[in-house]
Amino acid sequence: MIGLGSYAYFWRRSDRVERPLTLIDEFEDASAHDVGLFQICDYAPLERMNRAELREAASAARDNGLTIELGTKGIAPEHLERYLRLAEIFDASLVRSMVSSPGSDPTLGEASSWLHDAIRSFESAGVTLALETYEQIATADLVRLVEAIGSDELGICLDPANVVARLERPAECVAASSPHVKNVHVKDFAFARQDGWVGFTYSGAPMGQGLHDYEHLLQTVRPRERGINEIVEHWLPWQSDAPTTIAAEREWTRTALDYLRRTQ
């Protein structure tokens, strides 16, 4: 299933715009795009909401015809237990996370121990935990970590854009992760020369116009055959002003959704 994620609304929810979108605003916008899936990812207010506010948000998601996935950072068992409780409220069957989080950077041994402690609860709840590929952990190490736990409810959230910062090739990340992928983050990316030709900027690009060989990902991972959801995100740099940035973010979303629908 094709979905939208919080990072597709990065600027429209920020305090740099006159009227930041609320979570429910984002649900309504996703529904207007005829999308049936939304990943609430790295959305800090979620952890501060009381139970009534959470149930209101979950009800709004249902009213807009949305299936919800959750996203966070960190794998400390108590943190993952909190997200399992949130998953129950939203009827979410997947939680995306990262091995490291602000203030917590476990060794691979510590990560393995924590995941062994936490994964049984996910199995009992029927919720999948998907750990994202990113620059703070080598893809090979992430694969070994997932294989060592050996749970059907533990896998990888594939985002090959992130690993370039470790000098990994996106296509190699895709191939290595493929057997364990449970979720895909969809965004294009490209390098551009900085002013004066001094260095490069690595940033986002409209889907299909950058360096991401998404056809290779589709052929290698086969997400549609395997029932793996594809979540649209953006790495959109701030433009000259808020209206221009908002317009670009909306256009990038339309471009990405059109691209994914054309390739189905």
Backbone as a ProteinNet text record, in pm:
[ID]
protein_1_A
[PRIMARY]
MIGLGSYAYFWRRSDRVERPLTLIDEFEDASAHDVGLFQICDYAPLERMNRAELREAASAARDNGLTIELGTKGIAPEHLERYLRLAEIFDASLVRSMVSSPGSDPTLGEASSWLHDAIRSFESAGVTLALETYEQIATADLVRLVEAIGSDELGICLDPANVVARLERPAECVAASSPHVKNVHVKDFAFARQDGWVGFTYSGAPMGQGLHDYEHLLQTVRPRERGINEIVEHWLPWQSDAPTTIAAEREWTRTALDYLRRTQ
[TERTIARY]
84	0	87.9	46.5	116.5	64.1	154.8	114.1	193.4	146.4	218.7	269.3	385.8	442.7	460.4	491.4	506	608.2	713.9	817.8	774.2	657.4	599.7	534.2	523.5	461.8	560.4	687.7	790.3	778.5	765.3	759.8	619.7	517.1	380.9	339	409.2	377.3	472.6	571.8	675.4	630.9	704.1	670.3	723.5	777.1	821.9	709	592.5	477.6	374.7	286.6	191.9	92.7	45.5	-50.8	-3.3	74.3	123.8	8.4	22.5	-79.2	-78.2	-195	-207	-202.8	-192.6	-193.5	-323.2	-433.9	-562.1	-569.8	-510.9	-501.9	-429.1	-322.5	-244.1	-325.6	-401.1	-489.4	-586.1	-645.4	-743.3	-677.5	-555.3	-484.2	-450.2	-403.4	-372.5	-496.3	-609	-733.8	-771.1	-747.2	-777	-691.5	-573.2	-486.9	-525.6	-635.7	-682.3	-579.3	-519.5	-422.2	-488.8	-465.4	-529.7	-436.9	-315.2	-215.1	-136.3	-112.4	-34.4	60.5	187.8	286.4	318.3	275.1	306.6	448.7	544	684.5	762.6	827	908	827.1	704.2	613	609	691.5	710.4	581.2	485.5	363.4	286.1	305.8	232.2	256.6	379.2	412.6	364.1	321.1	270.3	117.9	53.5	-92.4	-147.5	-257.6	-324.6	-411.7	-471.4	-545	-663.1	-731.2	-844.9	-798.2	-686.3	-632.9	-588.3	-528.4	-486.5	-606.3	-710	-828.7	-897.8	-894.5	-950.6	-872.8	-739.3	-656.9	-681.8	-691	-716.9	-853.5	-950.1	-1083.3	-1080.6	-1003.5	-991.9	-926.8	-827.7	-764.2	-866.2	-945.1	-1047.1	-1149.4	-1192.4	-1291.5	-1240.3	-1107.6	-1048.1	-1003.5	-1044.2	-1015.7	-870.3	-797.6	-654.3	-616.4	-529.6	-456.8	-333.3	-301.2	-190.3	-72.7	48	173.2	238	323.3	391.4	541.4	608.4	752.7	814.3	926.1	995.6	1144.7	1222.5	1366.5	1401.7	1487.4	1532.7	1469.4	1543.5	1496.8	1504.6	1518.2	1513.3	1379.4	1379.5	1254.5	1137.1	1161.9	1050.5	994.7	1082.8	1036.9	952.5	998	921.6	788.5	785.1	658.4	559.5	610.4	522.3	461.5	541.9	489.7	397.8	415.8	318.4	181.5	181.4	53.7	-8.8	73.7	21.4	-30.7	39.9	-4.1	-142.1	-166	-297.3	-407.4	-381.6	-481.5	-511.5	-407.5	-424.8	-450.8	-453.8	-468.9	-360.8	-238.6	-124.7	-56.3	-21.1	44	194.2	247.3	391.4	441.4	555.9	628.5	766.9	800.9	935.7	1019.6	1143.2	1232.9	1374.6	1465.2	1607.4	1682.4	1797.8	1874.9	1918.4	1965.2	2008.3	1898.4	1906.2	1815	1891.2	1839.7	1908.7	1933.4	2059.8	2094.5	2110.9	2095.1	2107.5	2169.2	2290.6	2360.5	2417.6	2332.8	2376.8	2478.2	2564.3	2649.5	2561.2	2618	2540.4	2500.7	2588.7	2554.9	2438.9	2442.3	2331.3	2202.8	2214.7	2096.3	2034.5	2118.4	2068.1	1995.1	2052.2	1988.9	1854.8	1851.7	1726.5	1619.1	1656.9	1558.5	1507.5	1596.5	1551.7	1447.1	1468	1374.1	1240.3	1244.8	1124.7	1041.9	1105.7	1037.1	924.3	931.8	824.4	691.4	694.3	570.8	514.1	601.4	555.9	494	556.4	501.4	363.6	348.8	219.7	111.6	151.4	55.2	31.2	112.9	100.5	142.9	241.8	292.4	436	467.3	601.2	686.6	810.3	909.3	1006.5	1015.2	1101.5	1210.5	1336	1450.7	1505.3	1523.3	1557.9	1706.3	1734.5	1871.4	1908.7	2022.9	2067.4	2215.5	2271.3	2417	2484.8	2412.8	2476.8	2502.6	2454.1	2481.3	2497.7	2601.3	2624.4	2508.9	2471.4	2362.8	2393.5	2518.1	2555.2	2533.6	2565.1	2544.2	2395.7	2316.5	2172.1	2112	2154.1	2105.5	2143.1	2268.4	2311.2	2232.3	2202	2124.3	1984.5	1919.9	1785.4	1789.4	1888.6	1898	1927.4	2005.7	2039	1916.5	1825.1	1702.5	1610.8	1600.3	1526.7	1377.9	1315.2	1170.7	1101.6	987.1	909	856.3	851.3	799.2	909	1032	1142.1	1200.3	1213.2	1269.1	1329.6	1335.7	1405.8	1309.9	1320.4	1257.7	1364.4	1344	1446.2	1440.3	1547.4	1562.2	1705.1	1730.6	1868	1929.2	1847.9	1904.5	1996.9	1963.5	2037.2	2181	2204.7	2334	2444.7	2412	2514.4	2612.9	2566.9	2653.6	2761.8	2745.1	2850.5	2933.2	2912.4	2977	2932.5	2809.8	2748.7	2671.1	2667.5	2590	2444.1	2349.3	2208.6	2167.2	2213.4	2173.1	2223.9	2343.1	2396.8	2318.5	2276.2	2190.6	2059	2000.5	1874.9	1891.7	1998.7	2019.8	2043.2	2124.6	2155.7	2034.4	1952.2	1835.9	1716.8	1711.9	1591.4	1518.5	1587.4	1512.4	1438.5	1478.4	1424.5	1339	1312.8	1239.6	1093.5	1048	908.3	837.2	914.6	860	959.5	909.9	997.7	966	1069.8	1056.1	1094.1	1003.4	1017.2	1053	1173	1210.7	1328.3	1337.7	1450.6	1554.9	1676.1	1787.1	1889.4	1970.5	2069	2177.5	2290	2398	2390.9	2425.5	2435.2	2557.9	2626.4	2741	2696.8	2771.2	2745.6	2794.6	2747.7	2791.7	2943.4	3002.2	3146.1	3215	3135.1	3189.9	3279.7	3248.3	3325.2	3238.7	3254.6	3179.3	3042.9	2971.4	2840.3	2737.1	2612.5	2499.3	2427.9	2404.3	2328.8	2190.3	2090	1957.2	1851.7	1727.3	1616.5	1597.9	1517.9	1480.5	1338.8	1266.5	1134.7	1148.2	1053.5	1061.8	1073.8	1174.9	1198.4	1293.1	1339.3	1427.5	1566.9	1592.6	1721	1800.3	1879.6	1970.9	1915.9	1800.5	1746.9	1696	1754	1708.6	1593.6	1476.4	1362.8	1315.1	1335.6	1301.1	1382.6	1509.2	1591.8	1535.5	1492	1431.8	1306.4	1222	1099.5	1129.3	1228.3	1262.4	1329.7	1407.8	1484	1400.7	1329.9	1252.3	1113.9	1056.4	920.4	817.2	810.8	722.3	575	531.9	388.9	349.2	440.7	412.5	414.3	497	515.4	428	346.3	260.1	334.6	443.3	525	480.9	448.4	399.5	512.6	478.2	572.6	526.1	609.1	572.3	647.2	573.5	633.8	686.9	812.6	877.3	945.5	994.8	1073	1194.3	1300	1411.9	1410.3	1309.7	1294	1364.1	1466.1	1528.3	1431	1447.5	1369.4	1393.6	1285.2	1295.2	1307.8	1278.8	1304.7	1213.9	1094.5	998.4	896.7	808.8	712.3	615.6	553	460	526.6	650.4	720.7	752.5	793.3	825.8	701.8	591.5	466.9	422.9	430.4	390.3	479.6	610.5	702.5	674.3	646.1	618.8	494.2	392.6	271	299.8	378.7	408.8	492.6	590.1	671.2	583.9	484.1	393.2	314.8	259.7	185.7	276.5	397.8	492.1	523.5	549	582.6	466	346.5	229.6	202.6	215.5	196.6	299.5	423.1	530.4	498.9	462.3	434.9	313.5	212.1	92.5	117.8	206.4	238.8	315.6	389.4	473.7	402.2	277.3	204.7	163.3
-119.5	0	125.1	225.8	353.6	441.8	505.6	592	720.9	813.3	936.6	931.9	991.2	996.7	1138.9	1153.1	1285.4	1372.3	1310	1389.1	1443.3	1404.1	1468.1	1600.7	1628.2	1751.4	1830.7	1808.5	1862.7	2013.9	2087.3	2233.1	2282.5	2216.5	2263.5	2246.1	2161.7	2147.5	2227.9	2293.2	2361.7	2501.4	2559.2	2693.6	2801.8	2762.8	2860.2	2902.4	2838.5	2878.4	2943.5	3020.4	3100.3	3012.9	2907.8	2818.7	2675.1	2627.5	2489.3	2389.3	2283.8	2180.1	2100.5	2061.6	1966.5	1825.7	1728.5	1589.9	1557.5	1606.5	1578.9	1648.6	1769.1	1834.4	1744.9	1682.1	1594.6	1472.2	1416.7	1304.7	1345.9	1463.5	1510.1	1533.4	1586.1	1609.1	1476.2	1378.4	1246.5	1184.7	1196.7	1143	1212.8	1344.1	1419.3	1373.2	1316.7	1260.2	1115.5	1068.9	931.7	830.2	859.7	772.3	707.1	577.3	505.5	466.4	521.6	483.4	606.6	620.1	733.5	683.2	722	686.2	809.7	806.1	914.1	888.8	962.7	927.1	1040.3	1008.6	1106.7	1232.4	1211.3	1321	1336.1	1427	1439.1	1462.1	1543.3	1565.1	1437.5	1332.1	1208.1	1155.1	1167.4	1114.1	1204.2	1324.6	1416.8	1419.5	1355.6	1355.2	1268.8	1314.1	1228.7	1127.3	1036.2	926.5	977.3	1080.3	1134.1	1194.4	1265.4	1324.6	1217.1	1112	1003	935.2	912	846.9	937.4	1068.2	1161.2	1153.8	1148.3	1138	1005.6	896.8	766.4	764	827.6	834.9	916.8	1025.8	1108.9	1030.7	949.7	866.3	771.3	706.9	614.8	689	806.9	884.6	923.1	936.2	971.1	848.3	731.1	608.3	567.5	603.3	579.7	464.5	378.8	284.8	357.7	337.9	411.1	318.8	369.6	313.8	419.1	374.2	466.9	463.9	575.9	582.7	656.9	605.3	667.1	641.4	681.2	656.2	589.3	488.3	422.1	285.7	197.8	60.7	17.8	113.2	76.5	7.3	-105.9	-182.2	-100.3	-10.8	67.3	163.7	214.7	304.1	227	109.9	30.3	-15.1	-42.2	-77.6	38	160.9	277.6	283.5	253.7	259.3	141.9	32.2	-76.2	-33.5	40	89.8	190.4	274.8	368.2	293.1	188.5	108.6	48.1	7.5	-48.4	55.8	179.9	285.5	315	318.4	351.5	229.1	111	-13.4	-23.7	14	11.7	-124	-176.7	-308.2	-298.3	-175.1	-157.2	-35	-51.4	58.8	64.3	176.5	196	263	215.9	281.3	277.6	331.7	333.9	279.3	217.5	161.1	270.6	382.8	494.5	599.2	680.4	792.1	901.7	1023.5	1129	1086.2	1085.4	1047.1	898.1	816.6	671.1	613.4	561.6	503.4	368.5	265.5	136.1	67.6	-13.8	-101.4	-207.5	-279.6	-386	-493.2	-519.5	-616	-569.2	-441.2	-386	-385.9	-349	-347.1	-485.9	-587.9	-724.4	-764.2	-728.7	-762.2	-691.7	-563.7	-488.4	-545.2	-577.6	-629.2	-766.5	-850.4	-979.4	-958.6	-856.4	-828.9	-776	-695.9	-625.6	-702.7	-786.3	-838.7	-935.1	-1002.9	-1096.9	-1024.6	-903.2	-826	-789.3	-756.6	-726.2	-850.2	-964.1	-1087.3	-1116.1	-1098.6	-1124.7	-1030	-905	-805.1	-812.2	-889.5	-894	-765.3	-697.9	-570.3	-591.4	-540.3	-551.8	-432.8	-459.3	-355.6	-350.9	-236	-220.4	-119.1	-162.6	-77.3	-16.1	114	185	178.6	167.1	180.5	328.8	357.8	497.1	500.1	620.5	633.3	594.4	584.1	555.5	407.3	324	181	123.1	45.8	-13.8	-108.2	-109	-196.5	-342	-383.9	-522.7	-553.4	-459.2	-479.2	-484.9	-400.7	-402.2	-535.3	-583.8	-713.7	-824.6	-823.7	-926.7	-918.7	-797.5	-779.2	-839	-810.5	-863.2	-1014.8	-1067.8	-1213.3	-1282.2	-1217.3	-1278.1	-1289.8	-1192.8	-1199.7	-1308.1	-1315.6	-1424.8	-1424.9	-1307.1	-1297.9	-1252.3	-1311	-1267.4	-1126	-1077	-942.3	-837.6	-874.7	-778.7	-776	-656.4	-643.7	-506.4	-465.8	-343.8	-248.3	-121.5	-13.3	38	16.3	44.5	189.4	262.9	399.9	415.5	380.5	380.5	518.2	624.5	759.6	786	730.9	763.1	712.9	597.3	530.3	592.3	683.7	751.1	823.4	870.7	941.3	851.3	717.8	622.6	576	639.8	600.1	461	424.9	304	339.9	246.6	266.2	226.6	312.5	279.6	144	111	-16.6	-135.7	-123.1	-231.2	-244.1	-131.6	-133.8	-204.6	-173.8	-237.3	-388.5	-430.9	-574.3	-647.3	-589.2	-655	-661.9	-558.9	-551.8	-632.4	-657.3	-706.9	-820	-925.8	-1036.4	-997.7	-887	-852.4	-726	-670.5	-544.2	-563.9	-474.9	-474.5	-343.4	-241.1	-108.6	-34.7	52.1	128.8	276.9	358.4	503.5	548.6	620.4	656.8	804.3	832.7	969.3	962.7	1061.9	1069.1	1163.2	1158.3	1234.1	1262.2	1364.7	1402.9	1488.6	1497	1588.2	1711.5	1826.9	1949.7	2027.4	2089	2171.4	2292.6	2323.3	2445.6	2565.3	2683.7	2806.2	2815.9	2859.2	2869.2	2738.7	2632.2	2500	2448.2	2484.2	2436	2334.6	2206.7	2101.1	2077.8	1983.8	1942.8	1953.3	1965.9	1949.8	1820.3	1735.1	1611.9	1635	1629.9	1669.2	1594.5	1633	1567.4	1617.3	1540.5	1574.9	1525.2	1586.4	1531.2	1386.8	1303.4	1160.7	1136.4	1054.2	1022.6	1117.1	1221.8	1319.5	1321.5	1233.1	1229.1	1104.6	1057.9	946.3	810.9	812.6	688.8	598.2	479	380.1	301.5	363.6	300.2	175.5	169.6	47.7	-70.9	-46	-152.7	-196.9	-102.7	-138.1	-222.3	-180.5	-255.7	-397.6	-412.3	-544.3	-631.7	-569	-645.5	-681.1	-584.5	-603.3	-660.1	-624.6	-666.4	-632	-503.5	-467	-493.1	-474.1	-492.7	-639.1	-727.9	-871.3	-920.4	-860.4	-906.1	-831.2	-738.4	-664	-566.4	-510.5	-414.7	-273.6	-193	-58	36	131.8	232.5	369.5	433.1	557.4	675.2	770.2	887.5	984.4	1024.2	1127	1226.6	1337.2	1432.8	1480.4	1509.6	1589	1721.3	1799.5	1925.7	2038.1	2102.9	2217.5	2335.4	2419.1	2542.5	2624	2674.4	2756.6	2904.5	2991.9	3133.7	3192.4	3136.6	3187.1	3077	3103.6	3001.6	2962.1	3057.9	3015.6	2930.2	2965.4	2887.4	2747.4	2739.6	2610.2	2522.2	2578.8	2503.2	2451.9	2538.1	2497.5	2384.3	2393.5	2288.7	2157.6	2163.9	2042	1972.5	2049.8	1991.8	1929.2	1997.2	1946.6	1819.9	1815.7	1694.7	1576.1	1601.3	1493.8	1442.4	1533.5	1491.2	1413.6	1461.9	1395.7	1254.2	1239.4	1107.6	1010.8	1057.2	969.9	929	1024	991.4	888.3	905.2	812	671.4	660	527	463.4	541.9	485.1	440.8	512.6	473.5	341.9	313.4	193	70.9	86.2	-27.8	-126.3
0	0	0	-72.9	-75.7	36.3	109.5	218.7	221.6	302.1	330.1	473.8	495.8	629.2	676.2	802.8	863.2	791.2	738.4	672.6	536.8	488	370.4	407	537.9	588	674.6	652.3	741.5	759	648	657.9	690.8	639.8	664.9	810.2	885.3	1027.4	1115	1054.2	1131	1172	1267.6	1313.3	1219.7	1104.2	1005.8	912.1	925.4	844.5	936	876.5	956.1	1031.1	966.2	1030.8	1015.9	1111.9	1102.1	1102.7	1024.1	1021	1151	1195.6	1305.4	1249.3	1337.9	1294.2	1220.8	1270.5	1205.7	1069.8	1058.5	927.2	827.3	872.5	784.3	743	836.3	801.9	690.8	704.9	606.7	471.2	472.4	347.1	280	359.1	302.8	238.8	306.5	252.6	122.6	115.9	-6.3	-123.4	-94	-197.8	-231	-176.7	-198.7	-150.5	-35.8	28.4	149.1	166.6	275.9	389.2	389.1	488.1	529.6	660.5	711.7	820.1	809.2	911.1	994.8	1122	1216.1	1264.7	1210.8	1228.4	1295.4	1406.9	1480.2	1512.6	1555.5	1587.7	1739.1	1790.6	1935.3	2013.9	1965.4	2044.2	2075.9	1996.5	2020	2161.2	2209.7	2341.6	2454.7	2421.9	2524.3	2529.1	2434.2	2432.2	2544.7	2603.6	2702.2	2628.4	2703.6	2639.9	2557.4	2605.6	2529.8	2398.1	2399.3	2276.3	2177.8	2230.2	2143.4	2078.3	2156.7	2100.8	1999.4	2021.4	1922.9	1791.5	1802.3	1680.6	1608.9	1684.9	1624	1555.5	1618.1	1558.6	1429.7	1428.9	1308.7	1195.5	1228.7	1126.5	1064.5	1148.1	1097.1	1012.3	1057.5	983.1	844.9	832.7	704.2	625.1	671.7	598.9	599.8	706.6	711.4	803.9	754.6	838.5	889.9	1016.8	1079.2	1106.7	1077.6	1127	1215.7	1305.9	1395.8	1371.8	1401.4	1388.7	1505.5	1553.6	1665.3	1649.4	1751.4	1753.3	1885.7	1878.5	1999.8	2018.5	2089.4	2110.2	2256.4	2348.2	2489.5	2515.8	2587.6	2604	2656.2	2753.8	2807.6	2702.8	2614.5	2508.3	2407	2369.7	2274.4	2333.2	2463.3	2527.4	2518.8	2533.9	2522.4	2382.6	2281.7	2145.1	2113.4	2179.9	2165.2	2219	2329.3	2383.7	2287.7	2227	2127.9	2005.2	1965.7	1850.7	1876.7	1999.4	2032.5	2014.8	2057.8	2045.7	1899.3	1815.7	1673.8	1587.1	1648.8	1573.5	1465.8	1503.4	1410.9	1417.6	1302.6	1299.2	1274.2	1265	1243.4	1318.3	1381.1	1444.6	1381.3	1321.6	1268.8	1376.8	1393.1	1488.2	1435	1514.6	1484.4	1604.7	1580.6	1691.1	1786.9	1733.9	1818	1826.2	1929.7	1947.4	2020.9	2024.8	2099.3	2244.3	2284.8	2421.6	2442.6	2338.5	2352.6	2226.1	2239.2	2125.6	2168.4	2174.4	2227.7	2136.7	2197.3	2118.1	2053.3	1958.6	1893.8	1995.5	2092.2	2196.4	2281.5	2321	2399	2316.3	2188.3	2102.5	2091.6	2077.4	2068.3	2196.3	2310.2	2438.1	2453.1	2420.3	2431.9	2339.1	2217.3	2122.4	2163.8	2218.5	2271.7	2380.7	2464.3	2573.1	2520.7	2413.9	2368.7	2266.7	2185.7	2067.7	2102.6	2215.7	2251	2265.8	2322.5	2337.2	2200.1	2105.1	1969.5	1905.6	1925.8	1870.1	1927.7	2059.3	2123.7	2072.3	2042.7	1996.6	1846.1	1773.4	1628.5	1561.9	1621.6	1569.3	1522.7	1404.8	1348.8	1390.8	1427.3	1457.2	1339.8	1271.9	1155	1185.8	1186.1	1216.4	1088.3	1089.2	965.9	933.6	803.5	755	760.1	819.6	825.7	858.5	861.5	861	991.7	1100.3	1228.5	1253.2	1164.2	1176.8	1036.7	1015.4	883.9	848.6	722.5	679.3	712.5	693.7	724.1	871.9	960	1103.4	1136.8	1071.8	1096.2	1051.9	938	889.7	987.3	1033	1128.6	1258.4	1302.6	1425.3	1409.4	1299.3	1273.7	1263.2	1194.6	1178.3	1310.6	1396.7	1525.5	1615.9	1607.5	1688.3	1633.4	1502.7	1438.9	1464	1461.5	1482.9	1355.3	1326	1210.5	1227.5	1351.2	1376.9	1386.7	1352.9	1349.1	1208.9	1153	1019.4	999.4	874.5	835.8	766.6	802.6	727.1	631.2	503.5	403.6	358	386.6	338.1	288.3	162.2	111.9	99.1	107.6	101.5	219.9	336.1	458.3	456.5	395.7	413.1	330.7	240.9	162.1	253.8	368.4	462.7	521.3	510.8	551.3	432.9	318	193.1	148.8	184.8	130.6	3.9	-88.6	-210.9	-185.8	-224.2	-201.7	-258.6	-379.1	-439.9	-359.9	-300.3	-218	-88	-32.1	87.2	56.2	-58.1	-99.5	-110.4	-177.1	-197.9	-66.7	22	149	240.7	238.1	327.7	278.4	149.7	83.9	156.7	202.9	264.5	392.8	454.3	586.1	584.6	467	458.7	499.8	587.7	631.5	595.1	554.7	530.9	442.2	354	265.8	280.5	299.6	293.4	153	89.8	-51.1	-62.8	-109.7	-144.6	-240.4	-326.1	-417.7	-359.2	-414	-357.5	-466.8	-445.1	-546.9	-483.4	-552.1	-515.6	-605.4	-548.5	-626.7	-580.3	-674.5	-639.5	-557.5	-452.3	-377.9	-457.7	-416.3	-482.5	-478.3	-587.7	-595.2	-625.2	-645.1	-675.6	-563.3	-442.1	-326.6	-252.9	-286.1	-220.4	-283.5	-222.3	-270.7	-158.4	-197.5	-106.5	-143.9	-45.4	-67.5	-10.2	-93.6	-49.5	-129.2	-106.1	-172.5	-314.1	-387.6	-524.9	-548	-640.8	-674.3	-719.4	-680.1	-708.6	-859	-894.3	-1034	-1103.1	-1033	-1095.2	-1033	-937.1	-869.8	-903.9	-806.9	-828.1	-782.3	-716.7	-661.1	-772.8	-781.5	-880.2	-816.9	-818.9	-750.7	-823.6	-953.4	-1026.5	-974.4	-941.4	-884.4	-750.2	-669.6	-540.4	-561.7	-654.8	-679.6	-726.8	-813.5	-866.1	-760.6	-671.9	-572.8	-450.9	-397.8	-274.2	-303.5	-418	-458	-349.2	-310.2	-199.2	-227.4	-351.5	-380.8	-374.6	-418.4	-409.7	-265.4	-183.1	-45.3	55.9	8.5	98.8	187	136.2	211	174.2	272.9	248.5	208.6	120.6	71.5	119.9	202.7	269.4	207.3	152.1	87.8	192.2	173.9	255.6	160.7	218.2	139.3	217.8	144.8	196.3	120.6	144.3	71.9	146.5	87.2	153.8	159.8	260.8	268.3	143.4	85.9	-33.4	6.6	-81.2	-54.2	53.4	69.3	167.5	195.7	292.4	333.3	221.7	149.9	43.7	-63.5	-101.3	-202.8	-151.7	-24.8	34.4	44.3	88.5	100.2	-36.5	-137.5	-271.9	-322.9	-295.6	-339.6	-267.6	-137.6	-61.9	-115.9	-145	-202.7	-338.9	-421.1	-553.7	-546.2	-455.4	-439.7	-398.2	-313.8	-273.6	-393.9	-472.5	-591.7	-687.6	-705.5	-796.1	-748.9	-618.7	-563.9	-574.9	-542.1	-550.7	-695.7	-787.3	-929.1	-974.5	-932.5	-971.2	-921	-794.5	-737.9	-803.2	-831	-892.3	-1035.4	-1106.1	-1242.9	-1247.9	-1143.2	-1143.9	-1085	-1044	-986.6	-1096.8
[MASK]
++++++++++++++++++++++++++++++++++++++++++++++++++++++++++++++++++++++++++++++++++++++++++++++++++++++++++++++++++++++++++++++++++++++++++++++++++++++++++++++++++++++++++++++++++++++++++++++++++++++++++++++++++++++++++++++++++++++++++++++++++++++++++++++++++++++++

